[in-house]
């Protein structure tokens, strides 16, 4: 396999200091390691970012030689950077091409931040997509790091962005970015940097102006001897900032050139000239003065467009008031400003996670941090038919508060790590600080109990249970390891649905640090199964967030990548130093099961992947937990295990201490 490029540029003293101020258009900056950015928010508060480290690394490729594009070539890589934000370290990573190419921005201390790219990709990507693209401009940053920033209280621009092309789903699918490899900075043919976003669509699709445009024209056209029709629209905002939007592969313009356009005006029929293997449109976005623009990911515009579309359509939405720097021990008020229910008219319920093990189910909770650090705060809202969540980060400074901080901990609680980019449009499946059980009143009323560890609550523990549906099905008992949480569905009379309860834990010595967690009991309508193939796309599959890749080279792609069961699979990118897992949790009838990996799993997707593959699998079964080392090219069998009815058992594929490429695709459970 070609040697992987791994380049780290460590911070050095004496870098430049850049000054930016929040305006009604977003800011684009390029910085070198060691540079400092001072960004003044609309409130007058100043946020400081220091670039400490940047990196780019190939994780998966089928190229025979690095930087040598080939038909059917495919590459997946990661860009990383380490910043110091208001004195606290923040590490970010971005995967390309992957569905994570379309991630939500990070918000830190009221500053919205997009990690756009690092210059080090030039070590394994060519600077232009194809001959002639140098006239259009490439996407490699001119400095070590490129960011886009905006005050989190402000939109992207003074005018609400409207659709650029028809997309009622309000999501982008990386599999529909030409061959699955042409999102922003995607490696076309495995090694040619793609300076835009390709979106497959039928020839003749209408494009609309997403904003008012001062000037617009074809800067390349078939009429002038070029091989393509490439359109450019220019807008200079009242604050003097200049935006350039481009759309390529147009069949014809619907408006006269060199005339202004109003937002929403149809201006072109797209996706029909020089489109190659698939009918598609190519979008680019630049900001800055003429001949010195900074190229940015057009996904920024699409994200804002989709958010606007959802708001106008009445979709459920989670949002919170901006969080700023805090001091240890100081009470902070958290408010769900901007959150809304969907069109059902149902009331919202709220679930907060403060990032330090504490949480709340109040609409506007108050919380104090006991330790300095950078924390990710998650708000999840639910209106009974839909769910949405939002994440912000805040920094906490000061002297640690004496004694342990009040918190509730459980390996079954969903956790959010600082700096994690969430994939836009993915369903919100888990609530913060919530234990989930599945039981059947007659056949399996009592699943295995779960444990919650209590910290920092003084005196004798007091437990209060508040039922939201039915009653008497939950017990919470102190034990040496914490609180044992158990459910009993025997009296629920086979009524399927969800049963919820809230558990408040307080101390006799001080009632103020009371903590709350939720319990959800699902009684399914249908019985368990004796033969299950659980795929990575199924609801019963959970992967450590922000680590696993899920390449989506589609059926129409010439890239020589097998698609696996269901068309996708997780890979670890050859990394074996992180505690990352993929867990498969089936709903089984009781019995003894033969457990194996699927024959269609592409453990060695191409000849460049070494054949020496070894990874660990953990199996939770009726008798406990077993640990099995797998060499999948030799044997796909994990073993035979006894499982109780329900979802108490699971199989985990581990990245740590593995050799080669770990692939987590699907697991088969077959009762013997």
C-alpha positions in Angstrom: 0.0 0.0 0.0 1.4 3.5 -0.7 2.9 5.1 2.3 0.4 7.4 4.0 1.3 11.1 4.4 1.2 12.4 8.0 2.4 15.9 8.4 2.1 18.0 11.6 3.1 21.6 11.8 3.7 22.4 15.4 3.0 25.9 16.9 5.8 28.4 17.1 6.1 31.7 18.7 5.9 35.0 16.9 3.0 34.4 14.5 0.8 37.1 13.1 -2.2 38.6 14.9 -5.4 39.1 12.8 -8.3 41.3 13.8 -11.8 40.6 12.6 -15.1 42.1 13.8 -18.6 40.6 13.5 -20.5 41.9 10.5 -23.7 41.0 8.8 -21.7 38.8 6.5 -19.5 35.8 7.5 -15.7 36.2 7.6 -13.2 34.0 5.9 -9.6 33.8 7.3 -6.5 31.8 6.3 -3.9 31.4 9.1 -0.5 29.8 9.6 0.4 27.8 12.7 1.3 30.2 15.4 -1.1 32.9 14.2 -3.7 34.5 16.5 -7.1 35.7 15.5 -9.0 38.2 17.7 -12.7 38.2 16.7 -14.9 40.8 18.2 -18.6 39.7 18.5 -21.5 42.0 18.0 -21.7 42.3 21.8 -18.2 43.8 21.9 -16.7 40.7 23.5 -13.5 39.4 22.0 -12.8 35.8 21.2 -9.2 34.6 20.7 -8.2 31.7 18.5 -4.6 30.5 18.2 -3.6 27.9 15.6 -1.4 25.4 17.3 -1.2 22.4 14.9 -2.5 21.3 11.5 -2.5 18.0 9.8 -3.6 16.1 6.8 -3.5 12.3 6.4 -4.7 9.6 3.9 -6.9 7.0 5.7 -8.0 4.8 2.8 -7.0 4.6 -0.8 -6.8 2.3 -3.7 -4.2 4.3 -5.6 -1.2 2.4 -6.8 1.0 5.5 -6.3 0.3 8.5 -4.2 -0.7 11.6 -6.1 -1.3 9.6 -9.3 -4.9 9.8 -10.2 -6.5 6.9 -12.0 -9.8 5.9 -13.4 -11.7 4.2 -10.6 -9.4 5.8 -8.0 -10.7 6.5 -4.6 -9.2 8.1 -1.5 -10.6 9.0 1.9 -8.6 11.4 4.1 -8.8 13.4 7.3 -7.8 17.0 8.0 -7.2 18.0 11.6 -6.3 21.2 13.5 -5.7 22.0 17.1 -6.8 25.5 18.2 -6.6 27.3 21.5 -9.9 29.1 21.9 -10.0 31.7 24.7 -7.1 29.8 26.3 -8.6 26.3 26.0 -7.5 23.5 23.6 -10.0 22.5 20.9 -9.2 19.7 18.4 -11.2 19.4 15.2 -11.1 16.9 12.4 -12.9 16.7 9.1 -13.2 13.7 6.8 -13.4 13.8 3.0 -15.2 12.4 1.1 -17.7 11.1 3.6 -21.1 12.1 4.8 -19.2 14.0 7.5 -18.3 16.4 4.7 -21.7 17.8 5.4 -21.4 18.6 9.0 -22.9 21.3 11.2 -20.6 24.2 12.4 -19.0 24.4 15.8 -20.2 27.2 18.2 -17.7 28.2 20.9 -18.4 31.1 23.3 -20.9 32.6 20.9 -18.6 32.2 17.9 -19.8 30.0 15.0 -16.8 28.3 13.4 -16.4 26.3 10.2 -13.2 24.2 9.8 -12.8 24.5 6.0 -9.5 22.9 5.2 -5.7 22.6 5.7 -2.9 23.3 3.2 -1.2 20.0 3.9 -3.6 18.2 1.6 -1.2 19.3 -1.2 1.1 16.5 -0.1 -1.4 13.9 -1.6 -3.8 15.9 -3.8 -3.1 17.7 -7.0 -4.0 21.4 -6.9 -6.4 21.3 -9.9 -9.2 18.9 -10.8 -8.4 18.9 -14.5 -6.6 20.9 -17.2 -8.1 24.4 -17.4 -9.2 24.5 -13.8 -6.4 26.8 -12.8 -8.5 29.5 -14.6 -11.3 28.8 -12.1 -9.2 28.6 -8.9 -8.4 25.6 -6.8 -9.5 24.8 -3.3 -6.2 24.3 -1.4 -5.7 26.9 1.3 -2.9 29.4 0.8 -1.9 29.1 4.4 -1.9 26.2 6.9 -5.6 26.6 7.9 -8.7 28.1 6.4 -11.7 29.0 8.6 -15.1 30.7 8.2 -16.5 32.5 11.2 -19.6 34.4 12.2 -21.2 35.7 15.4 -23.6 32.9 16.3 -26.4 35.4 16.8 -26.1 36.6 13.2 -27.2 35.0 9.9 -24.7 34.5 7.1 -25.7 37.7 5.3 -28.2 40.6 5.5 -30.6 38.8 3.1 -32.2 35.4 3.9 -30.7 32.8 1.6 -33.2 30.9 -0.5 -32.9 27.7 -2.5 -30.2 27.5 -5.2 -31.7 24.4 -6.8 -34.7 22.2 -5.9 -34.0 20.0 -2.9 -37.1 19.3 -0.8 -35.2 16.8 1.4 -33.0 19.6 2.7 -29.9 17.4 3.0 -26.9 16.5 0.8 -25.9 13.0 0.1 -22.2 12.5 -0.5 -23.1 9.5 -2.7 -24.7 11.9 -5.1 -21.6 14.1 -5.4 -20.7 12.9 -8.8 -19.0 9.5 -8.1 -19.3 10.0 -4.3 -15.9 11.8 -4.3 -16.7 15.4 -5.2 -17.8 17.3 -2.2 -15.6 20.3 -1.3 -11.9 19.3 -1.6 -12.9 15.8 -2.6 -10.2 13.6 -4.2 -11.6 13.1 -7.8 -10.0 10.0 -9.3 -8.3 9.5 -5.9 -5.9 12.4 -6.2 -7.3 15.5 -7.9 -8.7 18.1 -5.5 -12.2 19.2 -6.3 -12.7 22.9 -5.8 -16.4 22.9 -5.4 -19.4 20.7 -4.7 -20.9 18.5 -7.4 -24.5 17.6 -7.0 -26.1 15.0 -9.3 -29.4 16.1 -10.8 -31.4 15.6 -14.0 -30.4 17.6 -17.0 -32.5 20.7 -17.3 -33.0 21.3 -13.6 -33.7 24.9 -12.9 -31.3 27.0 -10.8 -32.5 30.0 -8.9 -30.6 33.0 -7.5 -30.2 32.3 -3.7 -29.6 36.0 -3.1 -29.9 39.3 -5.0 -27.1 39.5 -7.5 -25.6 42.8 -8.7 -23.9 41.3 -11.8 -24.0 37.9 -13.5 -22.7 36.3 -16.7 -21.0 33.2 -18.2 -17.3 33.6 -17.7 -16.8 30.4 -19.7 -19.2 29.3 -22.4 -19.4 27.1 -25.4 -20.0 30.2 -27.5 -16.5 31.4 -26.7 -14.8 28.1 -27.4 -14.7 26.7 -23.9 -15.9 23.1 -23.2 -18.4 24.2 -20.5 -20.9 26.9 -19.6 -19.8 28.4 -16.3 -21.9 31.0 -14.6 -20.8 33.6 -12.1 -23.0 35.9 -9.9 -21.5 38.7 -7.9 -22.9 40.5 -4.9 -21.3 43.4 -3.0 -23.1 43.8 0.3 -23.7 47.2 1.9 -20.8 46.7 4.2 -18.5 46.4 1.2 -17.9 42.6 1.4 -18.0 40.8 -1.9 -19.4 37.4 -2.6 -19.0 35.3 -5.8 -21.3 32.4 -6.5 -20.7 30.1 -9.4 -22.7 27.3 -11.1 -21.2 25.2 -13.9 -22.5 22.7 -16.5 -25.5 24.9 -17.5 -27.4 24.2 -20.6 -28.5 27.7 -21.1 -29.2 31.0 -19.2 -32.7 32.1 -18.7 -31.9 35.7 -18.1 -29.8 38.3 -20.1 -26.2 38.4 -19.0 -24.8 41.5 -17.2 -28.1 42.3 -15.6 -29.0 42.2 -11.8 -31.1 39.3 -10.5 -33.6 39.3 -7.7 -33.4 36.5 -5.2 -35.5 33.6 -6.3 -35.2 34.4 -10.0 -34.7 31.3 -12.3 -31.5 32.0 -14.1 -30.3 28.7 -15.7 -31.2 25.2 -16.8 -28.4 23.1 -15.3 -26.6 19.8 -15.5 -26.4 19.2 -19.2 -23.0 20.4 -20.6 -19.7 18.6 -20.2 -21.1 16.6 -17.3 -19.0 13.4 -17.8 -20.4 10.2 -16.4 -23.4 11.8 -14.5 -25.6 14.7 -15.1 -24.6 17.2 -12.4 -24.2 20.8 -11.4 -21.0 22.2 -9.9 -21.2 25.0 -7.2 -18.5 27.2 -5.9 -18.4 30.0 -3.3 -15.8 32.8 -2.9 -15.6 35.8 -0.6 -13.2 38.8 -0.7 -11.9 41.4 -3.1 -11.5 40.7 -6.8 -8.5 38.6 -7.7 -7.9 37.9 -4.0 -10.9 35.9 -3.0 -10.9 33.1 -0.4 -12.6 30.0 -1.7 -15.0 28.4 0.8 -17.1 25.2 0.9 -20.4 25.9 -0.8 -21.9 23.6 1.9 -21.9 26.7 4.2 -24.5 28.2 1.9 -26.5 25.0 1.5 -26.6 24.6 5.3 -28.0 28.0 5.8 -30.5 27.5 2.9 -31.7 24.2 4.4 -32.1 25.7 7.9 -34.2 28.5 6.4 -36.3 26.1 4.4 -37.0 24.0 7.6 -37.9 27.1 9.5 -40.4 28.3 6.9 -41.8 24.7 6.7 -42.4 24.5 10.4 -39.9 21.8 11.2 -39.0 21.0 14.8 -35.9 22.9 15.8 -33.5 23.1 18.8 -31.6 26.2 19.6 -30.2 27.9 22.7 -29.1 31.3 23.8 -25.4 31.9 23.1 -23.1 30.7 25.8 -20.1 32.7 26.8 -17.1 32.1 29.0 -18.0 31.2 32.6 -16.3 31.0 36.0 -16.1 27.9 38.2 -18.9 27.8 40.8 -20.9 30.6 39.2 -24.5 29.6 38.4 -25.3 29.8 34.7 -28.8 30.1 33.2 -29.5 28.0 30.0 -32.4 29.0 27.8 -33.8 27.2 24.7 -34.1 30.4 22.7 -35.3 29.7 19.2 -36.4 26.2 19.9 -39.8 25.2 18.4 -42.1 22.3 17.9 -43.1 21.0 14.6 -46.5 21.5 12.9 -48.3 19.0 15.2 -49.0 21.7 17.8 -47.6 19.5 20.6 -45.6 21.0 23.5 -41.9 20.6 23.6 -40.0 18.6 26.1 -36.4 19.5 26.9 -33.3 17.4 27.7 -30.0 19.2 28.6 -26.5 17.7 28.9 -23.9 20.2 30.3 -20.9 18.2 29.3 -19.6 17.5 32.8 -21.8 14.6 33.7 -24.7 16.7 34.8 -28.0 17.4 33.0 -31.5 18.6 33.3 -35.0 18.1 31.9 -36.2 21.6 32.8 -36.9 24.1 30.0 -34.5 26.8 31.6 -32.2 25.1 34.0 -29.4 26.6 36.1 -26.0 24.9 36.4 -22.6 25.7 37.8 -19.3 24.1 36.7 -16.9 22.9 39.3 -13.8 22.5 37.1 -12.2 24.7 34.5 -12.2 23.4 30.9 -14.0 23.4 27.6 -17.5 21.8 27.7 -20.0 20.8 25.0 -23.6 21.6 26.0 -26.3 19.6 24.2 -30.0 20.5 24.1 -32.5 18.0 22.7 -36.1 18.8 22.2 -39.0 16.4 21.4 -42.6 17.2 20.4 -43.8 13.6 20.5 -43.5 13.1 16.8 -40.0 14.5 16.0 -36.8 15.3 17.7 -34.0 17.8 17.2 -30.8 18.8 19.0 -28.2 21.6 19.2 -24.7 21.8 20.6 -22.7 24.8 21.8 -19.4 24.9 23.6 -18.3 27.2 26.4 -15.1 27.7 28.3 -14.9 27.7 32.1 -12.0 29.3 34.0 -11.2 29.7 37.7 -10.2 27.7 40.7 -11.7 24.2 41.0 -14.5 23.9 43.5 -13.5 21.7 46.4 -14.9 18.2 46.5 -16.4 16.1 43.7 -18.8 17.8 41.2 -22.4 16.6 41.3 -22.9 14.3 38.4 -24.6 11.1 37.2 -22.5 8.7 35.0 -23.4 5.6 33.0 -21.9 3.9 30.0 -25.4 3.8 28.6 -25.8 7.6 28.6 -25.2 9.3 25.2 -22.2 11.6 25.4 -21.0 14.5 23.3 -17.2 15.2 23.1 -15.9 18.8 22.6 -15.1 19.6 19.0 -17.3 16.9 17.5 -18.8 17.8 14.1 -22.3 16.3 13.8 -23.5 15.1 10.4 -26.3 17.4 9.2 -29.7 15.7 8.8 -29.0 12.5 10.7 -31.9 11.6 12.9 -31.5 12.3 16.7 -31.9 8.9 18.2 -30.7 9.3 21.8 -31.6 11.7 24.6 -29.0 13.0 27.0 -28.9 11.3 30.5 -31.4 8.6 29.5 -31.4 4.9 30.0 -33.4 2.8 27.4 -34.9 -0.6 28.0 -37.0 -2.9 25.9 -39.3 -5.5 27.4 -42.3 -7.6 26.7 -44.9 -8.1 29.5 -45.4 -11.8 29.1 -42.3 -13.3 27.6 -39.5 -11.0 28.9 -40.8 -8.5 31.4 -37.5 -7.9 33.2 -34.4 -7.0 31.1 -31.0 -6.8 32.7 -30.7 -3.8 35.1 -28.4 -0.9 34.4 -26.2 1.1 36.7 -25.9 4.8 37.3 -22.9 6.1 39.3 -23.6 9.1 41.6 -20.9 11.6 42.3 -20.7 14.7 44.4 -24.1 14.5 46.2 -23.5 14.7 49.9 -25.2 12.8 52.7 -27.7 9.9 52.3 -29.0 9.5 48.8 -32.7 10.3 48.3 -34.5 9.0 45.2 -37.7 10.4 43.7 -39.4 8.8 40.7 -41.9 10.7 38.6 -43.8 8.6 36.0 -44.9 10.2 32.7 -46.8 7.1 31.5 -48.3 4.4 33.8 -46.6 3.7 37.1 -44.9 1.0 39.2 -42.8 -0.4 36.4 -39.5 1.2 37.5 -37.2 0.5 40.5 -34.1 2.5 41.5 -32.0 0.9 44.3 -28.7 2.1 45.8 -26.0 -0.5 45.5 -22.2 -0.5 46.1 -21.5 0.3 42.5 -24.1 3.1 42.3 -27.9 3.0 41.5 -29.3 -0.2 40.1 -32.0 0.8 37.7 -34.5 -2.0 36.8 -37.8 -2.2 34.9 -40.6 -4.7 35.2 -43.2 -4.7 32.4 -45.3 -7.6 33.8 -48.2 -5.4 34.7 -48.4 -3.4 31.5 -50.8 -5.9 29.9 -49.0 -6.1 26.5 -49.7 -2.5 25.7 -47.1 -1.5 23.2 -45.5 1.9 23.1 -43.1 4.0 25.2 -43.2 4.4 29.0 -41.2 7.2 30.5 -40.1 8.3 33.9 -37.8 10.8 35.5 -35.5 10.0 38.4 -34.3 12.7 40.7 -31.3 12.0 42.9 -30.6 14.3 45.9 -28.6 14.3 49.1 -29.9 14.7 52.7 -27.0 17.1 53.4 -27.8 19.6 50.7 -30.8 19.5 48.3 -29.3 21.9 45.8 -27.0 19.6 43.8 -30.0 17.3 42.9 -29.5 15.5 39.6 -32.0 14.0 37.2 -31.9 11.2 34.6 -34.7 9.7 32.5 -35.7 6.1 31.9 -37.5 5.0 28.7 -39.1 1.6 28.5 -40.2 0.4 25.0 -42.8 -2.3 24.7 -42.6 -3.4 21.1 -45.7 -4.3 19.1 -44.0 -7.3 17.5 -42.2 -10.3 18.9 -38.5 -11.0 18.8 -36.8 -12.8 16.0 -34.6 -15.9 15.7 -32.7 -14.9 12.6 -31.3 -11.3 12.4 -28.8 -9.6 10.2 -28.0 -6.2 11.7 -26.5 -3.7 9.4 -24.6 -0.5 10.1 -27.6 1.6 8.8 -30.0 -0.1 11.2 -31.3 1.6 14.4 -29.7 -1.2 16.5 -26.2 -0.1 15.3 -24.3 2.7 17.2 -20.8 3.9 16.5 -18.5 6.1 18.5 -19.2 9.6 17.1 -16.6 11.4 15.1 -14.2 8.5 14.5 -15.6 6.0 12.1 -15.7 6.6 8.3 -18.6 5.5 6.2 -17.5 5.9 2.5 -20.4 6.1 0.1 -19.0 5.3 -3.3 -22.4 4.5 -5.0 -23.4 1.9 -7.6 -22.8 4.4 -10.4 -19.2 5.1 -9.2 -16.3 3.7 -11.3 -14.2 3.5 -8.0 -13.2 0.0 -7.4 -14.9 -0.3 -4.0 -17.3 -3.1 -3.0 -20.3 -1.6 -1.3 -20.9 -4.2 1.4 -24.2 -5.2 2.9 -26.8 -2.4 2.5 -24.5 -0.3 0.4 -22.4 1.2 3.3 -20.0 0.2 6.1 -17.8 1.7 8.8 -14.0 1.7 8.6 -11.4 2.9 11.1 -9.0 4.3 8.5 -6.2 2.0 9.9 -6.2 3.8 13.3 -5.8 1.6 16.3 -5.1 4.0 19.2 -8.5 5.1 20.1 -11.3 3.5 22.2 -13.8 3.6 19.4 -16.4 0.8 18.9 -19.3 -0.1 16.6 -22.0 -1.8 18.6 -24.7 -4.1 17.1 -27.7 -4.7 19.4 -30.3 -7.1 18.0 -33.8 -7.8 19.4 -33.6 -11.6 19.8 -35.8 -14.5 21.0 -34.2 -16.4 23.8 -31.8 -19.2 22.8 -28.3 -20.1 21.6 -27.1 -18.3 18.6 -24.4 -18.7 16.0 -22.9 -15.2 15.6 -20.8 -14.3 12.6 -19.7 -11.5 10.3 -21.2 -11.4 6.8 -19.5 -12.8 3.8 -20.3 -9.7 1.8 -18.3 -7.5 4.2 -15.4 -5.9 2.2 -12.6 -6.5 4.8 -10.1 -6.0 2.0 -11.8 -3.6 -0.4 -8.7 -3.5 -2.7 -5.2 -4.8 -3.1 -3.7 -1.8 -1.5 -5.2 -2.7 1.8 -2.8 -5.2 3.6 -4.1 -8.7 4.1 -2.9 -8.8 7.7 -6.2 -7.8 9.4 -6.9 -8.5 13.0 -9.3 -6.8 15.5 -11.2 -7.6 18.7 -14.9 -8.3 19.2 -16.7 -8.0 22.5 -19.9 -10.1 22.9 -22.4 -9.4 25.7 -24.5 -12.6 26.3 -26.5 -14.3 29.0 -23.4 -15.6 30.7 -21.5 -12.3 30.8 -19.0 -10.7 28.3 -16.6 -12.6 26.0 -13.7 -11.2 24.1 -12.8 -12.7 20.7 -9.9 -11.8 18.4 -11.0 -11.9 14.7 -8.9 -12.5 11.6 -11.8 -12.1 9.1 -9.9 -13.1 6.0 -9.5 -16.5 7.6 -12.7 -17.0 9.6 -15.9 -15.0 9.9 -17.3 -16.9 12.8 -17.4 -15.0 16.1 -18.8 -17.9 18.1 -21.9 -19.5 19.7 -23.6 -17.7 22.6 -26.7 -17.8 24.7 -28.9 -14.7 24.6 -31.9 -13.8 26.7 -35.0 -12.4 24.9 -34.8 -8.7 24.0 -31.9 -6.3 23.6 -29.7 -7.2 26.5 -27.1 -8.8 24.3 -24.8 -7.1 21.8 -21.7 -7.4 19.7 -19.0 -4.7 19.6 -16.2 -4.3 17.0 -13.2 -2.5 18.5 -10.6 -0.3 16.8 -8.1 -0.3 19.6 -5.0 -2.6 19.2 -6.3 -3.7 15.7 -4.1 -4.4 12.7 -4.9 -3.2 9.2 -8.3 -1.8 8.1 -11.2 -2.6 10.5 -14.5 -2.9 8.7 -17.8 -2.9 10.6 -20.6 -3.8 8.2 -23.2 -6.3 9.5 -23.5 -9.1 12.0 -25.6 -12.2 11.6 -27.4 -13.8 14.6 -28.8 -17.3 13.8 -30.5 -19.4 16.5 -29.2 -23.0 16.5 
